[in-house]
Every structure is written in C-alpha cells, then in structure tokens.
Amino acid sequence: MNKKDKIYIAGHRGMVGSAIHRRLKKEGFEHFVFRTSDELDLRHQQTVADFFAEEKPDYVFLAAAKVGGILANNTYRAEFLYDNLMIESNVIENAYRHGVKKLLFLGSSCIYPKLAPQPLKEEYLLTGLLEETNEPYAIAKIAGIKLCDAYRSQYGCNFISVMPTNLYGPNDNYDLNNSHVLPALLRKFHEAKRDEQREVVVWGTGSPRREFLHADDMADACVFLMKNYNAAGLINIGVGEDVTIKELAEMIKDIVGYTGKLVFDTSKPDGTPRKLMDVSKLNGFGWRASIQLRDGIESVYAEKFKQ
C-alpha cells in the first residue's frame, strides 16, 4: 500500500472498522471511501456492484458484519447466517470484478470447533462440530474464508483472511441484549455502582476461558498483514493468553470500583469452554500484541463511562 491508494473500509463505524481507520490515518493514509449501512446495503447485490464500479477502491478491509453475543446469535439465527453470507459474497465478488489489489477479510475465533484442542491452531478449521449457539455466524465466516481462497485459486486474487480473537475497545457495543461479554460486564458493573445495586449477575458458571484483544492492537495487526501476508488459508490474531470469565468479572469489578456481590447464574449457557488462539504463525511474521488487558479495559472504561 502507498499513501495515494484508495482504501475502502466496509464497516468503518464499527469497533473493528473504526480502529483500522484510526491506524491507517496515524500512518498518513488519507484517501478513504466510506458508506454507512443506510447509504450502502451490503446485502444487496446490485447496490454493491454499482458502488465498486463507481469508486474502484485499491484495497478493501472487509470488517462489516452482523455481530452479537450468545443471546443475539442464538435468537436471530437466520439473520446472522443470511446477512453475513450476503455481505461477504457481494463485497468479495465485486472486489474481484473491479480489480481490487488486495482484500482482507475479518473472521472470528468462533469458526473453530467447540472442542478443538487448545490453543487453536489455524489447521483446526473444519475438524469438528461448532458451538451450537453461534453456529450460523461461524458458518458464514467459514464461507468467507473459503470464498477468499476460491477467488485466489480460480482468479488469482490476493484476498487474505484473518481471525481475530475476542475484541474490545472504542466504539464497542454495550447493549445488554446483544453485546459480547466484556462490554456487557463493563456496563453492568458501572450501572450497579451508579444505582447502588447489591449484586451483579453474570451468565454461566464463570469457568469458560476467553482471550481478549484490544481493537487498536487488532487494527495494527491487520495493517501489518495487509502489507506483509499474501497466503491462502487463514491467520490468527490474538495475544496468546486467556482468563476465565470469573477472573474477567473480578478485574472489571475492581476497575469500576464496585463493592457489591458477584453472582453467577448457572442456568444460563457458558458457550465454548475455551477459546485461546495459537498466534505462533503471526508472531513468526514479526507481530505481537502490545496492550495489556487491564490497561486496555481501564482506558475503555475511562473513555466510555467516566465522562
């Protein structure tokens, strides 16, 4: 990439897309093309084709997706499968048709089998059954990986796929009905402290282990890979360390300064027992995460809630 290239970030207002935009601007890139979801419905084939024909971007970061936590994934199963399949199919097809130099597709760690060995290596893809609660989203993301590889194989497109672990950061979703665990806990503890609630209830047993990567680290890795990685298949983006949900809840409780009781609702699902990414492939290319979990959460909390 050079500074004069036109860059399209699909999903530029979301946590992932906005982080990539910040990272590129920091490096001096300024020739961006954006459309909000109201301006461009990526699920609509002809609309996407018209957009690419008009703008002809040089590079594409495909960060647009319908996302959510366990409850949203399990409730809106058809929407999660259909919307994500249409978004990635339309963008990838038109990136090929209109001569995009390189496309980076962002997947998710949920693509790996529920009971895959830990840490999760790239070669574990499609070696077992998926976690049932987010299977539609995972299948859509797997299809995106395979689309990139198929366009590479058949047409010679330089389309790459990256699999970030659980992300958090600026512009995260804090809706308690469809957000991921970390932002949901931040909001729960903040409101419990504000409203002087006696306890905070956390879904599940607290035993599942999760890895969390700050969105700014993720964006830095994506820009690094856009410049340095040109292979088929997928590559994990993560920190290589995880914590239990209980440890995460206790850390957030301390950061927020909440002094009430922490209660685990064991009638609610835990999801996948563990999701730790093997990042040896990424580290081998020379990139490592730099933001420590507590430091990242403290900065996010200060930005979002302590205004």
N, C-alpha and C positions, 0 to 999 in steps of 0.2 A: 504494500500500500504506500502511496505517496500523498502528500497533503492536498493535492488537487483532485484526487479521486472523489467521485460522488458515492456517498455511503447511505444506504437505506437501512434503518434500524426498525424492523417490524416489532411493534410493542414498545415504542420509545417512552411511553409514560408510565410503564410498569416498573417494578423494582429492578428487574434484570436489564431491561432496555435503557432505563434512565441511567443506570450505573455504567453501562457501556458507553453511552453518550458522554457522560462526565469524564470518563477515562480518555476517550478519543479527543475531546476538547482540550483536556490538560496537555496532551501531546502536540496540539496545534492543528488538528483536523478541524475544518470548518465548513466543508461542502457536504451538508447533510440533506436528505429528503425525508420528510415525515408526513404521516397521515394519521389522524385519530381514527378510532374504530367507527365513529359517526361519519367521518369523511370517506373511509375506505373499509368496506366489509370484506375481510379477507376470506370469508366463507363463500363469496360469490365469484364464480369463475371469470365471467366476462369483465367484471369491475376490476379484478386484479390484473387481467390481461391488458386492459386499457391503461392502467396505472404504469405498468412496466414499459409499455410501448411509448408512453409519454415521457417518463422520467429517465429510463435506461440507466439505472444505477450500476456502478462498477463493482461494488462489494455489498453483500447483504448479511446482516445479522438477524437470524430468524428467532426472535425472542417472544413473539406473540403467541399466546396460548390461553385456553380456558383452564384456570388453575383453582385449586382449593384444597382444604384439608380432608380428613377422613369422612366427615359428615357430608360435605358437599359432593365428594367423589362418589360416595355410596348412594346418594339420593338422586343425583342428576346424571345417571349412568349413560343414558343415550346422548345427552348434550355433550358430555365430556368426550365421548368417542367420536361423534359426528363432527362437532365444531373443530376439534383438533386435527382430525383427518383432513377436513376441507381446507383449513388454514395452511397446513404444511404442503398439501398436494398442490394447491394453487400457486403458492409462492415458489416452491421448488421447480415446478413445471415452467413457470414464466421466467424464472432466473435462467433456466436453460435456453428458452426460446429467444430471449433478448440479450444473450451474450454476457451475462454477469461473469466477471473474472473469478470470483470465489464467493462461496456461501458458507456460513457457519450456522449449523442447526443446533439449537439447545434442547437437550432432552431432560431426563430426570433419573435419579437413582432408583426410582420405583420400577424401572424396566427390568431389574434383576429378579430372579426367582425368590419367593418368600423365604425359602430355607436354604438359599445358596451359602456356600462356605464363606466365612469372614476372614479378612476383609474382601470386598467384592472386586474381583478382577474383571477386566473387560471381556475375557473369553467365557465368562459365566452366562452371558446373554443367551436366552432360549435353551437353557439346560434344565429347567424345572417349571413348576406351576407358579403363577404370580400371586401376590396378595389379593384376595378377593375384593376387598373394599375399594381398591383403586385400580382394578384390572382394566376398565375401559380407557383410562388416561394412559396407563402403561402401554397398552396395545397400540394406541395412537402414536405414542412416542417411538415405540419399536418400529412401527411402519415408517416413521420419518427417517430413522437411521437407514432402513433398508432402501427407501427412496433415494437418499443421497448416494448410497453405494451403487444402486442400479443406474442412476444417471451418470455416475462416474464410469461404470463399466461399459454402458452402451454408447454414451455420447462424449466421454472424456471430460466431463465437468469436474472441476476442482471443488467439490462440495464435501465439507467435513462435518462430523458430528461430535459434540462434546456433552458429557454427562455430569452436570454439577450435583453435588450433594445438597442437603437441605440448606436453603439460603435465608438470610435475614438482612435487613438494612433499611436505608431511606426508601420511602415510597412503598413500604410493605403494606399488606392488607391486614387490618386489625378487626375485621368483622368477626364476632364470636361464632357466627353460624357457618362460615366457610373459610376461615383463615387457618394457617398452619400453627403448630404447637407453640413456637417461640413467641411470635407476636400476640397470639391469644393469651398466653400466660402474662406477658407484659401488661396487657390491658386489664386482665383480671386482677392482678395484684395492685395495679395503680388505682383502679376503681374501688377495690376493697379497702385500701388505705384511705382514700379520699372520703369514702362513705362510712368508715369505721366499722366495717363488717368483721364479724368474729372469726370467720373461716373462709378459705378459698378451696373450691372443689376442683380437682384435676381428674380428667378422664383416665381410666385404666389403673393399672397396678403401680405404675411408676418404674417398672423394671426394664422396659424396652430401651435399647441404647441407640442414640442418634448422634450424627455428626453435623456440625453447623459451620457454614462458611459465610463470611461477610460478603455482601454483594459487591463491594469495591474490590475485594480480592478476586472474586469470580470474574469481574469485568477485566481486571488486569490479566488474568489467565486467558480470557477469550481473545483479547487483542494480541497477546503473545502467540497464541496458537494460530490466529489468522495470519500472522507473519511467518510462523516457523513450522507449521504442521500441515502436511499435504497428503495424508494417507487415508485409505478406506477404513471401514470399521468405526470404532469409537474410542474416545479417550476420556478418562475420568478427571473431574476437577474437584478437589477436596483438600482437607487439611491432614487426613490420615489419623485423626484422633476422635474419640467419641465420648459421650457422657450418658448416664441414664436420665430418663425424664424426671425422676425424683431429684437427681443432682442439679439438673437444669432449673427445676422449680425452686429449689432451695437457693440457688445462685440468684435468680431473679427476685425472689422474696427479699434477699439481703440487699440487692442493688436498689430496689424500690423503697426499702425501709419499712416493709410491712411486718407487724409484730403479732398478727393473729395466727390461727391454726391452719395447717396444711392437711387437707383431707383427700384421699384417693377413692374415686368411685369405681370400684372393681366390676360393676355391672356393665360398664362401657368398654368398647373394644380397645385393645392395645395396638393393633396393627402388626406390622412386621416386627419380630423380636429384636432384630438388629440390622442396621444399615450403615456399615462403615466402608468407605471407598478405599480400594488399593490405589494409591496415587504414585506408585513407583514409576509407571510409564511417563507421567507428566514430569515428575521430579528428574527423570533421566534426560529430559529435554532442557532442564535447567531452570524450571519454575517451581517456587514454593510459596505457600500462603504466608502472610506476614502479620495479620491482625489476630490477636489472641481473643478467645471467646468472651471473657469477662470485659475486656476493654471495648470490644465491639458492641456488646449489649449496653454497657454504660453510655456509649456515645449515641446509640439509637434511642435509648430512654430519654436522655437529656434533650435530644432534638425533637422527639415526638410529644413528650408529656410534660416536660419541665419548662414550659414557655411562659 
